[in-house]
Amino acid sequence: MRSQTNHELSACTAAEPTAQRAMLAVRLLQDALTLLCSDSTMPLAQTIKCAPDRLLRLPEVEHLTGLRRSAIYEQMRRGFFPQSVKAGQRTAAWPESAVQSWITERMNGRRT
């Protein structure tokens, strides 16, 4: 038994509108997959930039989390809260993305 080619299949089903729509859908999906797998999408993905992360000082971290200074430093010591970074000689700050991730984890009921 010989397998039919795409041309033969389209000739057999050309009379049926439902089959035509199905063939068109298949062709569009194939084109979409080809585009997704091609290297031409790489420059587009590389041009998308994330907003720069900003550093939050302690009062803002306290406001966002609802924790006081002692609780923040205690949880940092235990590894439950993101570590601060040195922003100056006597200044500690926290990356906003790390604090927001910590908040999201708490809202989802997870504890790291």
Backbone as CSV, one residue per row, in Angstrom:
resi,resn,N_x,N_y,N_z,CA_x,CA_y,CA_z,C_x,C_y,C_z
1,MET,0.829,-1.164,0.000,0.000,0.000,0.000,0.882,1.239,0.000
2,ARG,0.633,2.143,-0.902,1.448,3.327,-1.088,0.922,4.485,-0.242
3,SER,1.816,5.224,0.434,1.363,6.373,1.214,1.122,7.559,0.299
4,GLN,0.103,8.336,0.628,-0.245,9.487,-0.192,0.626,10.680,0.180
5,THR,0.949,11.484,-0.811,1.725,12.692,-0.559,0.784,13.815,-0.131
6,ASN,1.347,14.890,0.346,0.543,16.044,0.754,-0.265,16.591,-0.413
7,HIS,0.330,16.566,-1.614,-0.372,17.065,-2.798,-1.595,16.205,-3.113
8,GLU,-1.431,14.893,-3.023,-2.552,13.992,-3.284,-3.637,14.151,-2.230
9,LEU,-3.237,14.315,-0.968,-4.213,14.504,0.097,-4.991,15.795,-0.104
10,SER,-4.300,16.855,-0.481,-5.002,18.113,-0.675,-5.928,18.040,-1.876
11,ALA,-5.576,17.282,-2.904,-6.445,17.124,-4.064,-7.693,16.333,-3.701
12,CYS,-7.545,15.316,-2.833,-8.680,14.495,-2.431,-9.649,15.269,-1.551
13,THR,-9.134,16.145,-0.747,-9.986,16.812,0.226,-10.323,18.245,-0.154
14,ALA,-9.932,18.667,-1.345,-10.153,20.046,-1.752,-11.629,20.393,-1.813
15,ALA,-12.470,19.435,-2.042,-13.897,19.695,-2.170,-14.566,19.943,-0.818
16,GLU,-13.968,19.515,0.282,-14.578,19.649,1.592,-14.043,20.892,2.307
17,PRO,-14.921,21.826,2.680,-14.458,23.038,3.357,-13.829,22.753,4.717
18,THR,-14.343,21.787,5.451,-13.776,21.449,6.748,-12.352,20.930,6.591
19,ALA,-12.143,20.103,5.608,-10.809,19.563,5.346,-9.857,20.669,4.904
20,GLN,-10.363,21.623,4.141,-9.526,22.743,3.713,-9.063,23.560,4.921
21,ARG,-9.979,23.800,5.835,-9.607,24.550,7.034,-8.579,23.783,7.858
22,ALA,-8.758,22.480,7.948,-7.821,21.659,8.698,-6.437,21.690,8.052
23,MET,-6.397,21.607,6.736,-5.115,21.654,6.023,-4.439,23.013,6.219
24,LEU,-5.240,24.080,6.179,-4.699,25.409,6.392,-4.135,25.530,7.808
25,ALA,-4.845,24.990,8.786,-4.385,25.028,10.168,-3.071,24.275,10.321
26,VAL,-2.963,23.125,9.683,-1.734,22.334,9.743,-0.582,23.121,9.124
27,ARG,-0.825,23.734,7.993,0.211,24.506,7.315,0.657,25.689,8.187
28,LEU,-0.302,26.383,8.801,0.040,27.506,9.666,0.840,27.054,10.887
29,LEU,0.463,25.925,11.475,1.216,25.393,12.612,2.635,25.013,12.223
30,GLN,2.777,24.421,11.043,4.114,24.059,10.574,4.970,25.307,10.374
31,ASP,4.367,26.360,9.798,5.098,27.614,9.605,5.493,28.228,10.944
32,ALA,4.572,28.173,11.907,4.865,28.729,13.231,5.998,27.968,13.900
33,LEU,5.969,26.657,13.816,7.044,25.849,14.406,8.379,26.122,13.726
34,THR,8.350,26.305,12.430,9.574,26.618,11.704,10.152,27.941,12.183
35,LEU,9.287,28.937,12.356,9.747,30.232,12.852,10.292,30.139,14.273
36,LEU,9.620,29.376,15.127,10.074,29.240,16.510,11.413,28.530,16.609
37,CYS,11.646,27.585,15.720,12.880,26.808,15.776,14.036,27.473,15.042
38,SER,13.750,28.496,14.251,14.819,29.126,13.478,15.636,30.063,14.348
39,ASP,16.816,30.371,13.910,17.704,31.276,14.637,17.285,32.727,14.482
40,SER,16.329,33.005,13.599,15.922,34.385,13.382,15.202,34.973,14.585
41,THR,14.730,34.132,15.506,14.059,34.653,16.691,15.044,35.035,17.788
42,MET,16.282,34.625,17.694,17.260,34.917,18.731,17.511,36.413,18.919
43,PRO,17.725,37.190,17.852,17.952,38.614,18.091,16.769,39.282,18.781
44,LEU,15.556,38.862,18.487,14.385,39.427,19.129,14.417,39.143,20.626
45,ALA,14.751,37.916,21.005,14.812,37.552,22.414,15.940,38.296,23.124
46,GLN,17.007,38.565,22.409,18.128,39.262,23.024,17.855,40.749,23.198
47,THR,16.939,41.308,22.391,16.651,42.735,22.494,15.700,43.051,23.626
48,ILE,14.979,42.045,24.139,14.070,42.271,25.251,14.900,42.411,26.521
49,LYS,14.779,43.536,27.150,15.571,43.808,28.346,14.653,43.862,29.562
50,CYS,15.146,43.363,30.666,14.419,43.452,31.930,14.736,44.794,32.565
51,ALA,13.789,45.267,33.340,14.027,46.507,34.066,15.173,46.285,35.043
52,PRO,16.040,47.270,35.198,17.153,47.083,36.124,16.656,46.922,37.554
53,ASP,17.337,46.067,38.283,16.998,45.815,39.674,17.462,47.013,40.489
54,ARG,16.667,47.417,41.468,17.106,48.522,42.312,17.362,48.009,43.717
55,LEU,18.144,48.750,44.448,18.488,48.374,45.815,17.558,49.089,46.787
56,LEU,17.033,48.315,47.736,16.119,48.856,48.733,16.852,49.023,50.054
57,ARG,16.661,50.173,50.691,17.235,50.410,52.004,16.333,49.784,53.063
58,LEU,16.835,49.652,54.266,16.147,48.964,55.346,14.725,49.470,55.620
59,PRO,14.480,50.787,55.693,13.108,51.224,55.964,12.094,50.746,54.915
60,GLU,12.517,50.722,53.656,11.613,50.253,52.607,11.406,48.743,52.683
61,VAL,12.459,47.997,53.017,12.337,46.546,53.190,11.397,46.247,54.352
62,GLU,11.540,47.003,55.440,10.644,46.826,56.588,9.200,47.100,56.185
63,HIS,8.998,48.155,55.417,7.642,48.515,54.978,7.048,47.430,54.078
64,LEU,7.843,46.928,53.128,7.346,45.916,52.193,7.050,44.580,52.869
65,THR,7.897,44.180,53.784,7.772,42.850,54.379,6.942,42.823,55.658
66,GLY,6.853,43.963,56.335,6.157,43.984,57.618,7.026,43.490,58.752
67,LEU,8.308,43.267,58.479,9.251,42.812,59.505,10.053,43.992,60.018
68,ARG,10.505,43.888,61.248,11.380,44.895,61.826,12.834,44.496,61.596
69,ARG,13.732,45.444,61.862,15.159,45.251,61.618,15.681,43.962,62.240
70,SER,15.368,43.720,63.496,15.903,42.535,64.183,15.418,41.243,63.534
71,ALA,14.157,41.204,63.112,13.622,39.993,62.465,14.256,39.772,61.103
72,ILE,14.487,40.847,60.364,15.125,40.733,59.045,16.535,40.157,59.197
73,TYR,17.312,40.723,60.116,18.685,40.239,60.293,18.720,38.825,60.878
74,GLU,17.778,38.484,61.729,17.716,37.121,62.271,17.392,36.122,61.158
75,GLN,16.425,36.469,60.314,16.088,35.559,59.212,17.216,35.481,58.185
76,MET,17.938,36.574,57.984,19.115,36.530,57.098,20.145,35.556,57.661
77,ARG,20.374,35.639,58.978,21.358,34.769,59.630,20.977,33.304,59.469
78,ARG,19.686,33.006,59.567,19.211,31.624,59.431,19.073,31.172,57.977
79,GLY,19.203,32.090,57.038,19.113,31.743,55.616,17.702,31.777,55.062
80,PHE,16.766,32.394,55.803,15.377,32.469,55.349,15.061,33.749,54.598
81,PHE,15.910,34.742,54.698,15.677,36.038,54.065,16.867,36.347,53.167
82,PRO,16.656,37.051,52.056,17.774,37.370,51.144,18.880,38.157,51.854
83,GLN,20.096,37.882,51.483,21.250,38.581,52.050,21.319,40.005,51.522
84,SER,21.755,40.899,52.366,21.935,42.282,51.945,23.241,42.398,51.165
85,VAL,23.343,43.474,50.418,24.579,43.779,49.698,25.109,45.093,50.236
86,LYS,26.384,45.282,50.148,27.003,46.505,50.638,26.834,47.578,49.569
87,ALA,26.100,48.632,49.894,25.859,49.711,48.944,26.774,50.898,49.205
88,GLY,27.463,50.880,50.302,28.383,51.950,50.670,29.202,51.491,51.862
89,GLN,30.000,52.401,52.416,30.842,52.021,53.546,30.024,51.558,54.739
90,ARG,28.930,52.258,55.010,28.100,51.917,56.174,26.650,51.702,55.767
91,THR,26.449,51.249,54.560,25.093,51.132,54.030,24.823,49.722,53.534
92,ALA,23.727,49.126,53.999,23.282,47.818,53.509,21.997,48.035,52.706
93,ALA,21.823,47.244,51.678,20.620,47.329,50.847,20.293,45.932,50.340
94,TRP,19.080,45.756,49.874,18.621,44.465,49.374,18.135,44.633,47.944
95,PRO,18.485,43.683,47.058,17.953,43.749,45.696,16.429,43.614,45.728
96,GLU,15.749,44.498,45.028,14.290,44.492,45.032,13.729,43.156,44.554
97,SER,14.346,42.568,43.535,13.848,41.295,43.004,13.926,40.189,44.055
98,ALA,14.979,40.191,44.874,15.119,39.163,45.909,14.051,39.329,46.982
99,VAL,13.780,40.578,47.363,12.759,40.834,48.383,11.377,40.472,47.837
100,GLN,11.112,40.835,46.583,9.819,40.507,45.975,9.644,38.990,45.847
101,SER,10.715,38.268,45.527,10.645,36.799,45.462,10.336,36.214,46.834
102,TRP,10.963,36.759,47.856,10.715,36.304,49.227,9.252,36.526,49.601
103,ILE,8.717,37.688,49.254,7.308,37.999,49.537,6.389,37.031,48.792
104,THR,6.685,36.778,47.530,5.866,35.858,46.719,5.883,34.453,47.314
105,GLU,7.043,33.999,47.760,7.135,32.676,48.381,6.268,32.601,49.641
106,ARG,6.273,33.659,50.431,5.444,33.675,51.648,3.967,33.645,51.291
107,MET,3.593,34.369,50.247,2.186,34.403,49.840,1.724,33.062,49.293
108,ASN,2.656,32.310,48.723,2.328,30.981,48.191,2.446,29.896,49.261
109,GLY,2.827,30.278,50.468,2.904,29.304,51.557,4.178,28.510,51.602
110,ARG,5.210,28.922,50.870,6.485,28.211,50.897,7.448,28.956,51.784
111,ARG,8.313,28.197,52.400,9.374,28.801,53.207,10.686,28.162,52.822
112,THR,11.641,28.993,52.384,12.937,28.451,51.959,13.810,28.168,53.126
